[in-house]
Amino acid sequence: MDKLAYGFWGCYFGTTALMLAGAGVGFTRSLHRISLNAALSAAASSFFVIAFLGGLPIADEDTLLRFLAHVAMAVSIILAYLLFSIVGALDRRRARRATQLALALLGAGGVILGWQLPPAQALALGVGIAGWLGLAALGVALRSAWRGDRLAWRAVFGVFFMLVAMLGLSWIALARGQVPWQLHAVSALSGTAYLVMMASALWVRYSYLIELKQIMAHGPSYDPVTRLRSHTETGQMLGNAFRRQHDEPTLLGVLVVSIGNLYALENLHGKAAVNHALFVCAGRLRRAVPRDVELGRFGEDGFVLLMRDCRDSGNLIKLAHLVAARLGKSVVLNTSLDEARRESEQTRWRADIGVGVVMVSGRHDTVAGTLATARAMSRTALSYASRVAWYDQGSGEAVELPALEHA
């Protein structure tokens, strides 16, 4: 190889070493599964590179070609499975088992068929299967990305770079010693970009698990459970808003969100599952509400939303329906603190949401009275089809607010 080619591949293997080091650090933090996934991704792709660059001590050309065919199939199966796991395609046990069976049959069939072909054609078959798996992984990642999974976009670009690197290395292996250094450069840089994308995707998952582990261990009294204002800070937020409202009369919109089935969840699956549920609901809440709406905790199973200068009750009602819809979606919850058993100890759960809506307009309204009323409305809303209840100040009663067609 040209000296420039050595330099580019040195960059690739340097990135591999960094990724393996990061996996080792994660392993020491007890994040075994995510660390093993990172290490396996780096090690498998690096072995593929070494093999196709001619770094294996195999003198016989036919034997080398057949071995490269097996390497291409095995590594592509491993990397495809890891990518399916990253984008959440294997969260369900049935899908995971079906994928494992399909990949095993594909690998076994490729090996059997390859031995019926001449060595060069066997290599072409192995590379073809690897390319097909790469395209399948790209399709799965694109599907997840279009559904709104931002993490999947990293996987999309990662698989794209992986396919480019794979094509380049296949060309290098078939035309040994007869390719320009530019092809080595493109292949090495694509391989490096693939590792960077996969490392960033795994880091997002890694940081999520770190935070989740702290949350599930400490419980609702620990701020990172929801990354919202604590109960004390929520009281200060509302107190400041009400004092300002008394001095400068404005309309305040107050929403209280109650989760009605947390007690049952705790009885069935323990406190860790409850903490995970609160974590997920709070994350969805932060993403759903506008920036001018302030959020905080309320009780052990609820949240408070405060909209200052709420001149239009229609916006407040639309927000209430949006919150009810977003938080009412199902989620897969962890029921164990051990990340190594994350896939085996999960349950699908849907929050039973009730949203109470109160408009504060008088000088004599108090924080405690408003929260008590909004909390009562949210509890009442649990029995409504719309899951939203409005406090009618004229009648002093709860009124259901069905979602408007255009909302």
Disulfide bonds with the S-S distance in Angstrom:
none
